[in-house]
């Protein structure tokens, strides 16, 4: 379900209350408290399970580690149990919750589990928040801050993502959309909803909801479906929603919706896709496919606006429904084979309640103080039609007089829309024009780009448009996250196209912006496909990401110039526009790591991983960061191994896994990984890295084994290194790899002289010979290099001595291949060098490399 402004505002206040309650618990306790005693057994077990789901492999629980996983009710009960530890003033403030505890808990559950809001949910939460803040401001800082922010800028909630502590939703799978009544809550029609539920639970396979257009058929169907979803006695495996809405009834004409389902075959194909996932519904007999699903699973199928696809095939489908599955249809026309529930206009009382609720939620003061008799007269003029009432409130909200809007019932919609439009600000009107020219569902990021707006500007404009019913907000699934999209309402688009057509110059401007974004998006997608593991490549999930990807590309350009702050600002803008897009956080992490703020980098990587835990590229980047920074090698290796689960694994990923194994002193696995990387046909750079990792691991592993007198293990390490070097191309063995071959050759030759067992000595001689031969194939001059041990180093004068083959060799900082290695030098470390025995000042080590 998508998140409406009402739901997001409720979330903001609930989250603030919970944060203050949790902070109060932390302030009144310390780590010496026994969490089991403090929480009590049932709550302790529940909180532990939540923590284990969110933080797998977490350590023994403490009070501070469990408190973040308490929900509203839990926090309240814990505080009630430690009253003696909290100030009297806070105890009194907590007492304000007592009359509202059950109600607020129910509201919280509706918000946390995406269930429809009730009529007074937001008002209840708002009143409770205001009361506790007024009573004891010092104990509720987050609540007071949120109330103040809502007062100054209510649109900021559009940038929030609902995330409340909750247990897994045990309801069946469903794709039920957000109902229109989520803004005000559902009321009225109680008898009709109960009748539909009773029929579905009974023997009736098909229940229809019949009535005029805009009378509320869809709302009633959704209300019944959501209540059945949470009814443990309904026993359905899945709830599937398919709409066949094909036309818009406007003042002057009936307009078809482009791309709408036009016949029953299209309806069945859509239902099959919802039931079977992507790729389903493509068969020549989608009706049989749907019937097969309904036969094998207990499904409640809701078919909305069915009058547009009525034909004999549909009647046959409904007559052939298998036992166990049921169908709810909404239609203006009955089929004659179903159990019908006809909707009448709202009663005057319910019409008045709807009008007052809308006025209160939208802050329409011109209607809030209207006497009851006047309200009754208004709703009577609108004949209990919910669609008319909604448009009427929008018109008054825009500043028009109620009597003007009620002058002629057949022109109510036109009056409402025109008057609303006149009072929109210029920014909001520009957004509408962009949506006229570029129809369809659009994300905040896309609309911001089309209009050249910031995240704050587009959010303010969209909030204004939604409160006037020009724009509807919908949820869309993108990978493992959801993205909110915006689209012109049916009547809104019809009105704008007729009354406010976009002029050619501005139309061309919007179209050019769209083409520019699409062109950039195609380029970015191509880059993502060609080089997905390049940190400068943006992972594109689809066209909706193009606009934010553009910002992230700018961030990377700033970073390349060394301008870190502007780079981070671009990342933050992307995060506001698309909170669920992991790349905004991944790029921030990349920038933070380069500016050496490793804590911020890790926090950004963690956020990105929460949003896209199965992204191979993200797992590679995050895992590499953890390993390279030495922050959490085990987790880093786990993430890197997850990155391997893709069809084409680049050698760079396997090399990084080898590096992680080296950090963990699992040298055998490191060599195996390096060998695997060579089988992936790496380029020279990746192949060289694989050989460096494998040979380095072999040296470390052999030395470790010799320290514990495990001669056989050391020989096996050397043998693996020999085979690895012979499998790699000669051009990949330059640099450190060559010096590692030399190091292993000398190690092998030395070992052959010290062991008593002839077979091992012979093997070591063979390995030493093969390693030298490999060196000769690279460059015969490499055989003149030596491996030695650093004897001492004079830091302030930048020189030292290396001991090798019974002699000491002088060296200076300038003799290092890379002066950056100077900081690694310490007595006892191994180095490779080219001896200069003819130096007039004595033996000198030149062209030196640190080997660790």
C-alpha positions in Angstrom: 0.0 0.0 0.0 1.2 3.5 -0.8 1.6 6.0 2.0 -0.8 9.0 2.1 0.0 12.3 3.7 -2.4 11.3 6.6 -0.6 8.0 7.1 2.9 9.6 6.9 1.9 12.4 9.4 0.5 9.7 11.8 3.8 7.8 11.4 5.9 10.9 12.2 4.0 11.5 15.4 4.0 7.9 16.5 7.7 7.5 15.8 8.4 10.6 17.9 6.3 9.3 20.8 8.1 6.0 20.6 11.5 7.6 20.5 10.8 9.7 23.6 9.4 6.7 25.5 12.5 4.6 24.6 14.8 7.4 25.6 13.0 7.7 28.9 13.6 4.0 29.5 17.3 4.4 28.7 17.6 7.4 31.0 16.1 5.4 33.9 18.1 2.2 33.5 21.7 1.2 33.0 23.6 -1.8 31.7 23.6 -3.4 35.2 19.9 -4.0 34.9 18.8 -7.5 34.0 16.7 -7.1 30.8 14.7 -10.3 31.6 13.6 -8.9 34.9 13.0 -5.4 33.5 11.0 -6.5 30.5 9.4 -9.7 31.9 9.6 -13.0 30.1 7.0 -12.6 27.3 8.1 -9.1 26.3 11.8 -10.1 26.7 11.4 -13.0 24.3 9.4 -11.0 21.8 12.0 -8.2 21.8 14.8 -10.6 21.4 13.2 -12.1 18.4 12.8 -8.7 16.8 16.4 -7.9 17.5 17.6 -11.2 16.0 15.6 -10.5 12.8 17.1 -7.0 12.4 20.6 -7.8 13.7 21.5 -11.4 12.8 24.2 -12.9 14.9 23.9 -10.2 17.6 25.6 -10.7 20.9 24.0 -11.3 24.3 21.2 -8.8 24.9 21.4 -5.8 27.2 18.8 -3.3 28.1 20.3 -0.7 25.7 20.4 -3.2 22.8 16.8 -4.3 23.3 15.1 -1.0 23.9 15.3 0.1 20.2 13.1 -3.0 19.4 10.3 -2.0 21.8 7.1 -0.8 20.3 4.7 1.8 21.7 2.8 -0.5 24.0 5.9 -2.3 25.2 7.7 0.9 26.1 4.6 2.2 28.0 4.4 -1.0 30.0 8.1 -1.1 30.8 7.9 2.5 32.0 4.9 1.7 34.1 6.9 -1.1 35.8 9.7 1.3 36.8 7.7 4.2 37.9 9.9 4.7 41.0 12.8 5.5 38.8 11.2 8.3 36.8 10.3 11.8 37.9 6.8 12.5 39.2 6.2 15.0 36.5 6.9 12.4 33.8 4.7 9.8 35.7 1.8 12.3 35.5 2.5 12.9 31.8 2.4 9.2 31.2 -1.0 9.1 32.8 -2.4 11.1 29.9 -1.9 8.0 27.8 -4.1 5.7 29.9 -7.5 6.7 28.3 -6.0 6.5 24.8 -3.5 3.5 25.1 -5.7 0.9 23.4 -6.8 3.3 20.7 -3.3 4.6 19.9 -1.9 1.0 19.9 -4.5 0.1 17.3 -3.7 3.1 15.1 0.0 2.3 15.4 -0.7 -1.3 14.2 -2.6 0.1 11.2 0.3 2.3 10.3 3.0 -0.3 10.9 1.1 -3.1 8.9 -0.3 -0.9 6.1 -3.9 -1.3 7.0 -6.6 1.3 6.1 -6.8 4.3 8.4 -9.9 5.0 10.5 -11.8 8.3 10.4 -10.3 9.8 13.5 -6.9 8.2 13.6 -4.8 11.2 12.7 -6.9 13.5 15.0 -6.5 11.1 17.9 -2.7 10.9 17.5 -2.4 14.7 17.0 -4.5 15.4 20.1 -2.5 13.0 22.3 0.8 14.5 21.0 -0.4 18.0 21.7 -1.6 17.1 25.2 1.6 15.4 26.3 3.7 18.2 24.8 1.7 20.9 26.5 1.8 19.1 29.8 5.5 18.2 30.0 7.6 19.6 27.2 10.9 18.6 28.8 10.0 14.9 28.8 8.8 14.8 25.2 11.4 16.7 23.1 11.0 14.6 19.9 7.2 14.9 20.0 7.4 18.7 20.5 10.0 19.0 17.7 7.8 17.0 15.3 4.7 19.0 16.1 6.6 22.3 15.5 8.0 20.9 12.2 4.5 19.8 11.1 3.2 23.3 11.8 6.0 25.0 9.9 6.3 22.5 6.9 3.7 19.7 6.8 5.0 18.6 3.4 8.2 17.2 5.0 6.4 14.0 5.8 6.4 13.1 2.1 10.1 12.4 2.3 9.6 9.9 5.1 9.6 6.1 4.8 7.4 4.3 7.3 9.5 2.1 9.6 8.0 1.2 12.9 9.1 -1.7 15.1 6.7 -4.6 14.3 6.4 -8.3 14.2 6.1 -10.1 10.8 2.7 -9.6 9.2 1.0 -13.0 9.2 -1.7 -12.0 6.8 -2.0 -13.7 3.4 -0.2 -12.3 0.4 -2.0 -9.5 -1.3 -1.7 -6.6 -3.8 -4.6 -4.6 -2.5 -4.1 -0.9 -3.4 -4.4 2.1 -1.1 -8.1 3.0 -0.8 -9.3 6.6 -1.4 -10.8 6.6 2.1 -7.4 6.3 3.7 -7.3 10.1 4.0 -10.4 10.3 6.2 -11.0 6.7 7.3 -13.9 4.6 6.3 -17.4 5.1 7.7 -20.9 4.3 6.7 -21.8 1.3 4.5 -21.3 -1.0 7.6 -24.2 -3.2 6.7 -23.0 -3.6 3.1 -19.5 -4.5 4.2 -20.8 -7.1 6.7 -23.1 -8.5 4.0 -20.2 -8.9 1.6 -18.0 -10.6 4.2 -20.8 -12.9 5.2 -21.5 -13.9 1.6 -17.8 -14.5 0.9 -17.5 -16.7 4.0 -20.6 -18.6 3.0 -21.5 -20.6 0.0 -21.5 -17.8 -2.6 -18.6 -18.1 -5.0 -19.3 -14.6 -6.5 -20.4 -11.4 -4.8 -21.0 -8.2 -6.9 -21.0 -4.6 -5.7 -23.3 -2.6 -7.9 -23.9 1.1 -8.2 -23.4 4.3 -10.2 -20.0 5.6 -11.1 -18.3 7.4 -8.1 -20.8 6.0 -5.6 -18.1 4.2 -3.6 -18.1 0.6 -5.0 -14.3 0.4 -5.1 -14.0 1.7 -1.5 -16.5 -0.8 -0.2 -14.8 -3.7 -2.0 -11.4 -2.7 -0.5 -12.8 -2.2 3.0 -14.3 -5.7 2.9 -11.1 -7.2 1.4 -8.9 -5.7 4.1 -11.2 -6.9 6.9 -11.2 -10.4 5.4 -7.4 -10.2 5.1 -7.1 -9.8 8.9 -9.8 -12.3 9.6 -8.2 -15.6 10.7 -11.4 -17.5 9.8 -11.3 -16.4 6.1 -8.6 -19.0 5.2 -7.6 -17.5 1.9 -4.0 -18.1 0.7 -3.9 -14.8 -1.4 -5.9 -11.7 -2.2 -5.6 -10.5 -5.8 -6.8 -7.2 -7.1 -7.3 -6.5 -10.8 -9.0 -3.4 -12.2 -10.6 -3.0 -15.6 -11.4 0.7 -15.3 -11.4 1.9 -18.9 -13.2 5.3 -19.1 -13.5 8.6 -17.3 -16.9 10.2 -17.0 -16.3 14.0 -17.3 -18.6 16.9 -17.6 -18.8 16.8 -21.4 -17.7 13.4 -22.6 -16.5 9.9 -21.7 -12.8 9.5 -22.3 -11.0 6.2 -22.6 -8.0 5.5 -20.5 -4.9 4.7 -22.6 -3.6 1.2 -22.1 -6.6 0.0 -20.1 -7.8 -3.6 -20.1 -10.3 -3.8 -23.0 -11.6 -7.3 -22.9 -11.9 -10.3 -20.6 -8.7 -11.9 -22.0 -6.8 -8.8 -20.9 -8.4 -9.1 -17.5 -7.5 -12.8 -17.2 -3.9 -12.1 -18.3 -3.5 -9.4 -15.7 -5.0 -11.7 -13.0 -2.6 -14.5 -14.0 0.4 -12.1 -13.8 -0.7 -11.0 -10.3 -1.1 -14.7 -9.3 2.0 -16.1 -11.0 4.4 -13.2 -11.1 6.3 -11.8 -14.0 6.0 -13.9 -17.1 2.7 -15.4 -16.2 -0.5 -14.6 -18.2 1.3 -14.8 -21.5 -0.3 -18.1 -22.6 -3.0 -18.2 -25.3 -5.5 -19.3 -22.6 -5.1 -17.0 -19.6 -8.5 -17.8 -18.3 -7.5 -21.5 -17.9 -4.3 -20.4 -16.2 -6.3 -18.3 -13.7 -8.7 -21.1 -13.0 -5.7 -23.4 -12.4 -4.3 -21.1 -9.8 -7.8 -20.8 -8.2 -8.1 -24.5 -8.1 -4.7 -25.1 -6.4 -4.9 -22.2 -4.0 -7.7 -20.5 -2.0 -7.8 -17.1 -3.6 -10.1 -14.1 -3.1 -10.0 -12.4 -6.6 -11.4 -8.9 -6.7 -12.3 -7.6 -10.2 -12.9 -3.9 -10.2 -15.0 -1.9 -12.8 -16.0 -5.1 -14.5 -18.7 -3.5 -16.7 -16.0 -2.6 -19.3 -15.1 -6.2 -20.1 -18.5 -8.1 -19.9 -18.7 -11.0 -22.3 -19.7 -14.6 -22.4 -16.2 -15.7 -21.6 -16.3 -13.9 -18.3 -19.6 -15.5 -17.4 -18.2 -18.9 -18.2 -15.2 -18.1 -16.0 -17.4 -17.2 -13.0 -19.6 -20.3 -13.5 -16.5 -22.5 -13.5 -14.9 -21.2 -10.3 -13.4 -24.1 -8.3 -14.4 -24.8 -4.7 -12.5 -22.7 -2.1 -11.7 -19.6 -4.2 -14.1 -16.6 -4.3 -14.6 -13.5 -6.5 -15.8 -10.0 -5.6 -16.7 -7.8 -8.5 -17.6 -4.1 -8.7 -19.7 -3.0 -11.7 -22.3 -0.7 -12.9 -24.0 -3.6 -14.6 -25.1 -6.9 -12.9 -24.3 -10.3 -14.4 -27.3 -12.1 -13.2 -25.3 -15.1 -11.9 -23.9 -13.6 -8.7 -25.0 -12.5 -5.2 -25.4 -8.7 -5.7 -25.0 -5.9 -3.1 -26.3 -2.6 -4.4 -24.9 0.6 -3.1 -27.2 3.5 -2.5 -26.0 7.1 -2.0 -24.6 8.0 1.4 -27.1 9.0 4.0 -27.3 12.7 4.8 -25.7 11.9 8.1 -22.8 10.0 6.6 -22.4 12.6 3.8 -22.1 15.3 6.5 -19.6 13.3 8.4 -17.5 12.8 5.2 -17.6 16.5 4.4 -16.6 17.5 8.0 -13.9 14.8 8.1 -12.4 16.1 4.8 -12.6 19.7 6.0 -10.8 18.8 9.2 -8.1 16.7 7.6 -7.4 19.3 5.0 -7.7 22.2 7.3 -10.5 23.9 5.4 -11.6 26.5 8.0 -14.3 27.8 5.9 -16.3 24.6 6.4 -15.2 23.6 9.9 -17.3 26.3 11.5 -20.4 25.9 9.2 -23.6 25.2 11.3 -25.1 21.7 11.0 -28.2 22.8 9.1 -26.1 24.5 6.4 -23.9 21.4 6.1 -27.1 19.2 5.8 -28.3 21.4 3.0 -25.0 21.2 1.2 -24.8 17.4 1.2 -28.4 17.1 0.2 -27.6 19.2 -2.9 -24.8 16.7 -3.7 -27.2 13.8 -3.3 -24.9 11.7 -1.1 -22.4 11.2 -3.9 -18.9 10.7 -2.3 -17.0 11.9 -5.4 -19.0 15.1 -5.5 -18.4 15.7 -1.8 -14.6 15.3 -2.2 -14.5 17.8 -5.1 -16.7 20.2 -3.2 -14.3 20.3 -0.2 -11.3 20.8 -2.6 -13.1 23.8 -4.2 -13.8 25.5 -0.9 -10.3 24.8 0.2 -9.1 26.8 -2.8 -11.1 29.8 -1.5 -14.3 29.6 -3.5 -17.8 30.1 -1.8 -19.8 27.0 -1.2 -22.9 28.4 -2.9 -20.9 28.9 -6.1 -19.9 25.2 -6.2 -23.4 24.0 -5.5 -25.1 26.2 -8.1 -25.5 23.5 -10.7 -25.0 19.8 -9.8 -24.1 18.8 -13.4 -21.2 21.2 -13.3 -19.9 20.4 -9.8 -16.7 18.7 -11.0 -15.9 21.5 -13.4 -16.5 24.2 -10.9 -14.3 22.4 -8.3 -11.4 21.8 -10.6 -11.3 25.3 -12.2 -11.5 27.0 -8.8 -8.9 24.8 -7.3 -6.6 25.5 -10.2 -6.9 29.2 -10.0 -5.6 29.2 -6.4 -2.6 26.9 -6.9 0.8 28.5 -6.7 3.0 28.8 -9.8 5.2 25.9 -8.8 2.3 23.5 -8.4 0.8 24.6 -11.7 4.1 23.9 -13.4 4.1 20.4 -12.0 0.6 19.9 -13.3 1.7 21.0 -16.8 4.6 18.6 -16.8 2.3 15.8 -15.9 -0.1 16.8 -18.7 2.7 16.7 -21.2 4.4 13.6 -19.8 1.4 11.4 -18.5 1.6 8.3 -16.4 3.0 7.5 -13.0 6.0 9.6 -12.1 8.4 9.6 -9.2 9.3 12.6 -7.1 12.7 12.6 -8.7 11.4 12.6 -12.2 9.0 15.4 -11.6 11.8 17.4 -9.8 14.0 17.0 -12.9 11.2 17.9 -15.4 10.5 21.1 -13.5 14.1 21.8 -12.3 13.0 21.7 -8.7 14.8 20.8 -5.5 13.5 17.9 -3.3 11.9 20.3 -0.9 10.1 22.3 -3.7 8.7 19.2 -5.4 7.5 17.8 -2.1 5.7 21.0 -1.2 4.1 21.2 -4.7 2.9 17.6 -4.6 1.4 17.9 -1.2 -0.6 20.9 -2.4 -1.7 19.0 -5.5 -2.8 16.0 -3.5 -4.9 18.0 -1.2 -6.8 19.4 -4.2 -7.3 16.0 -5.8 -5.4 16.9 -9.0 -2.8 14.2 -8.2 -3.1 10.8 -6.7 -0.3 9.0 -4.9 0.4 5.3 -5.5 2.9 2.7 -4.4 5.0 0.8 -6.9 7.4 -2.1 -6.2 11.0 -1.6 -7.3 13.1 -4.7 -6.5 12.8 -5.3 -2.8 11.7 -1.8 -2.0 8.7 0.3 -2.8 8.6 3.7 -4.5 5.8 6.2 -4.3 4.6 7.5 -7.7 2.3 10.3 -8.6 -0.2 10.6 -11.4 -2.9 13.0 -12.5 -6.4 12.0 -11.4 -8.7 11.0 -14.2 -11.0 14.0 -13.8 -8.1 16.3 -13.2 -6.3 15.4 -16.5 -9.6 15.7 -18.4 -10.2 19.2 -16.9 -6.6 20.4 -17.5 -6.5 19.3 -21.1 -9.7 21.1 -21.8 -9.3 24.3 -19.8 -5.5 24.7 -19.5 -3.8 23.1 -22.4 -0.1 23.4 -22.4 1.3 25.9 -24.9 3.8 24.6 -27.5 7.0 26.3 -26.2 6.5 24.9 -22.7 5.3 21.5 -24.1 8.5 21.4 -26.1 10.6 22.3 -23.1 9.1 19.5 -21.0 9.5 17.0 -23.8 13.1 18.0 -24.3 13.8 17.6 -20.6 12.2 14.1 -20.8 14.3 13.1 -23.8 17.4 14.4 -22.1 16.7 12.4 -19.0 15.9 9.3 -21.0 19.1 9.7 -23.0 21.2 10.0 -19.9 19.4 7.1 -18.4 20.2 4.9 -21.3 23.8 5.9 -21.1 23.9 5.1 -17.3 22.1 1.8 -17.9 24.7 0.8 -20.5 27.5 1.8 -18.1 25.9 -0.3 -15.4 25.6 -3.3 -17.6 29.2 -3.0 -19.0 31.0 -2.2 -15.7 28.6 -3.1 -12.7 31.5 -3.4 -10.3 33.1 -0.1 -11.0 32.4 2.2 -8.0 31.8 5.1 -10.5 29.0 3.2 -12.1 25.4 3.8 -10.9 23.2 0.7 -10.5 20.0 1.5 -12.4 16.8 -0.5 -11.6 14.6 1.2 -14.1 13.6 4.5 -15.7 12.4 5.8 -12.4 16.0 5.9 -11.2 17.3 8.1 -14.0 16.8 11.4 -12.3 18.5 10.4 -9.0 21.2 8.6 -10.9 22.0 11.9 -12.6 22.5 13.6 -9.2 24.7 10.7 -8.1 26.8 11.1 -11.3 27.2 14.8 -10.3 28.3 13.7 -6.9 31.0 11.4 -8.3 32.2 14.2 -10.5 32.5 16.5 -7.5 34.4 13.7 -5.7 36.8 13.3 -8.6 37.7 17.0 -8.3 38.2 16.6 -4.5 35.0 18.6 -3.7 33.6 16.3 -1.1 31.0 18.6 0.5 29.2 19.3 -2.8 29.3 15.5 -3.6 27.6 14.8 -0.3 25.0 17.4 -0.9 24.1 15.8 -4.2 23.8 12.4 -2.4 21.5 13.9 0.3 19.3 15.5 -2.4 19.0 12.0 -4.0 18.1 10.5 -0.7 15.3 13.0 -0.1 13.9 12.4 -3.6 14.0 8.6 -3.5 14.5 7.4 0.1 14.3 3.7 -1.1 17.0 4.0 -3.7 20.1 2.3 -2.3 22.6 3.9 -4.7 22.2 7.3 -3.0 23.5 5.8 0.2 26.2 3.7 -1.6 27.7 6.7 -3.3 27.7 8.6 0.0 29.5 5.7 1.6 32.1 5.8 -1.2 32.7 9.5 -0.7 32.8 9.3 3.1 35.3 6.5 2.8 37.6 8.5 0.6 37.5 11.5 3.0 38.4 9.0 5.8 35.2 9.3 7.7 34.9 5.5 8.1 32.1 5.6 10.7 29.8 7.7 8.4 30.8 5.5 5.5 29.8 2.4 7.3 26.5 3.9 8.4 25.7 4.8 4.8 26.7 1.3 3.6 24.4 -0.2 6.3 21.5 1.9 5.1 22.1 1.0 1.5 22.3 -2.7 2.5 19.0 -2.5 4.3 17.4 -1.3 1.1 19.1 -3.8 -1.3 20.4 -6.7 0.7 20.7 -9.0 -2.4 22.5 -6.6 -4.7 25.7 -8.3 -5.8 27.5 -5.0 -6.6 26.5 -3.4 -3.3 27.6 -6.5 -1.4 30.9 -6.3 -3.2 31.5 -2.6 -2.4 30.3 -3.0 1.3 32.2 -6.2 1.8 35.4 -4.7 0.3 35.1 -1.6 2.5 34.8 -3.7 5.7 37.8 -5.9 4.7 40.0 -3.0 3.5 39.3 -0.9 6.6 39.7 -3.9 8.9 36.3 -3.1 10.5 34.5 -6.4 10.4 36.4 -9.0 8.3 33.9 -11.9 8.9 30.9 -9.8 7.8 33.0 -8.4 4.9 33.7 -12.0 3.7 30.1 -13.0 4.1 29.0 -10.1 1.9 31.6 -10.7 -0.7 30.5 -14.3 -0.9 26.9 -13.1 -1.5 28.2 -11.0 -4.3 29.3 -14.2 -6.1 25.7 -15.3 -6.6 25.4 -13.9 -10.0 25.9 -15.4 -13.5 29.0 -13.5 -14.4 31.3 -13.0 -11.4 34.2 -10.6 -12.2 37.7 -11.7 -11.0 37.9 -8.6 -8.9 35.2 -10.0 -6.6 37.1 -13.3 -6.1 40.4 -11.4 -5.6 38.7 -9.4 -2.8 37.5 -12.7 -1.2 41.1 -13.9 -1.3 42.2 -10.7 0.4 39.5 -11.3 3.1 40.8 -14.9 3.7 44.4 -13.5 4.1 43.1 -11.1 6.8 41.5 -14.0 8.5 44.7 -16.1 8.2 42.9 -18.7 6.1 45.7 -18.9 3.6 44.6 -22.1 2.0 41.2 -20.6 1.1 43.0 -17.5 -0.1 45.1 -19.5 -2.6 42.0 -21.4 -3.7 40.2 -18.2 -4.4 43.1 -16.7 -6.3 43.3 -19.9 -8.4 39.6 -19.6 -9.1 40.0 -16.0 -10.2 42.6 -17.1 -12.8 40.0 -19.5 -14.3 37.6 -16.5 -15.1 39.8 -15.2 -17.9 40.9 -12.0 -16.1 42.5 -9.1 -17.7 46.2 -8.3 -16.9 45.3 -6.1 -14.0 42.9 -8.5 -12.3 45.1 -11.5 -13.1 48.1 -9.7 -11.5 46.1 -9.0 -8.4 45.0 -12.7 -8.2 48.6 -13.9 -8.4 49.7 -11.3 -5.8 47.0 -12.5 -3.4 47.7 -16.2 -4.0 51.5 -15.9 -3.7 51.3 -13.6 -0.7 49.0 -16.1 1.0 51.4 -19.0 0.2 54.3 -17.1 1.8 52.3 -16.3 4.9 50.8 -19.8 5.1 54.2 -21.5 4.7 55.8 -19.4 7.3 53.0 -19.9 9.7 53.2 -23.7 9.3 57.0 -23.7 9.8 56.6 -21.7 13.0 54.6 -24.7 14.4 56.8 -27.3 12.8 54.1 -28.4 10.3 56.5 -29.2 7.5 54.0 -31.0 5.3 51.6 -28.1 5.4 54.3 -25.7 4.5 55.3 -27.8 1.5 51.7 -28.0 0.3 51.5 -24.2 0.4 54.6 -23.9 -1.7 53.4 -26.5 -4.1 50.1 -24.6 -4.5 52.0 -21.4 -5.2 54.1 -23.2 -7.9 51.0 -24.4 -9.6 49.3 -21.0 -9.3 52.3 -19.2 -10.9 52.5 -21.7 -13.7 48.8 -21.2 -14.5 49.1 -17.4 -14.7 50.3 -15.6 -17.8 53.8 -14.3 -17.8 52.8 -10.7 -18.2 50.7 -11.0 -15.0 53.7 -12.0 -12.9 55.6 -8.7 -12.9 56.1 -6.6 -9.8 55.3 -8.1 -6.4 54.4 -11.4 -7.8 57.9 -11.9 -9.1 59.4 -11.0 -5.8 57.0 -13.4 -4.1 58.3 -16.1 -6.4 61.8 -15.3 -5.4 60.8 -15.4 -1.7 59.1 -18.8 -2.1 62.1 -20.1 -4.1 64.5 -19.2 -1.3 62.1 -20.5 1.3 61.8 -23.8 -0.6 65.6 -24.1 -1.1 66.2 -23.4 2.6 63.6 -26.0 3.6 65.2 -28.7 1.4 68.5 -28.3 3.3 66.9 -28.5 6.7 64.5 -31.5 6.4 65.6 -35.0 6.9 63.0 -36.8 4.8 64.4 -37.3 1.2 61.0 -37.0 -0.5 60.3 -33.6 1.0 63.8 -32.4 0.3 63.5 -33.5 -3.3 60.1 -31.9 -3.7 61.4 -28.6 -2.3 64.4 -28.7 -4.7 62.0 -29.3 -7.5 59.8 -26.4 -6.4 62.7 -24.0 -6.0 63.9 -24.9 -9.5 60.4 -24.4 -11.1 60.0 -21.1 -9.3 63.4 -19.9 -10.6 62.5 -21.1 -14.1 59.2 -19.1 -13.8 61.3 -16.0 -12.8 63.6 -16.5 -15.7 60.6 -16.6 -18.1 59.5 -13.3 -16.8 62.9 -11.6 -16.9 66.2 -13.3 -16.4 67.6 -10.3 -14.5 65.1 -11.0 -11.7 67.3 -14.0 -10.7 69.9 -11.4 -9.4 67.4 -10.1 -6.9 67.5 -11.2 -3.3 65.2 -11.5 -0.3 66.5 -10.2 3.0 65.4 -9.2 6.5 65.4 -5.6 7.7 68.1 -5.3 10.4 67.5 -1.8 11.6 66.1 1.6 10.4 67.1 5.1 11.3 63.8 7.0 10.9 65.1 10.6 11.3 67.8 10.1 8.7 65.7 7.9 6.4 68.1 5.0 6.0 68.7 1.5 7.3 70.3 -1.9 6.8 69.1 -5.2 5.3 70.7 -8.5 6.1 70.8 -11.1 3.4 73.2 -14.0 2.6 75.4 -13.2 5.5 75.9 -9.5 4.5 74.4 -6.2 5.6 73.2 -3.9 2.8 72.7 -0.2 3.3 69.6 1.4 1.9 68.1 4.9 1.7 64.4 6.0 1.4 65.1 6.8 -2.2 66.0 3.1 -2.8 62.4 2.0 -2.2 60.3 1.2 -5.3 57.5 3.1 -3.5 58.4 5.6 -0.8 54.9 5.0 0.6 56.2 1.7 1.9 58.6 3.5 4.3 55.9 3.5 7.0 55.6 -0.3 6.8 59.3 -0.9 7.4 60.4 -2.3 10.8 63.1 -4.6 12.0 62.4 -8.2 11.1 60.2 -7.7 8.1 61.1 -9.3 4.8 62.1 -7.2 1.7 63.2 -7.9 -1.8 66.0 -5.9 -3.4 68.6 -5.8 -6.1 72.1 -5.9 -4.5 74.7 -3.4 -5.6 77.9 -5.1 -4.3 80.1 -2.8 -6.3 79.1 0.3 -4.6 82.1 2.3 -3.5 80.6 3.0 -0.1 79.8 -0.7 0.5 77.0 -3.1 -0.4 73.8 -1.3 -1.1 70.2 -2.5 -1.5 68.4 -0.9 -4.4 65.0 -1.2 -6.0 63.7 -2.4 -2.7 60.1 -3.7 -2.1 58.4 -4.4 1.3 57.2 -8.0 1.5 55.7 -8.0 5.0 
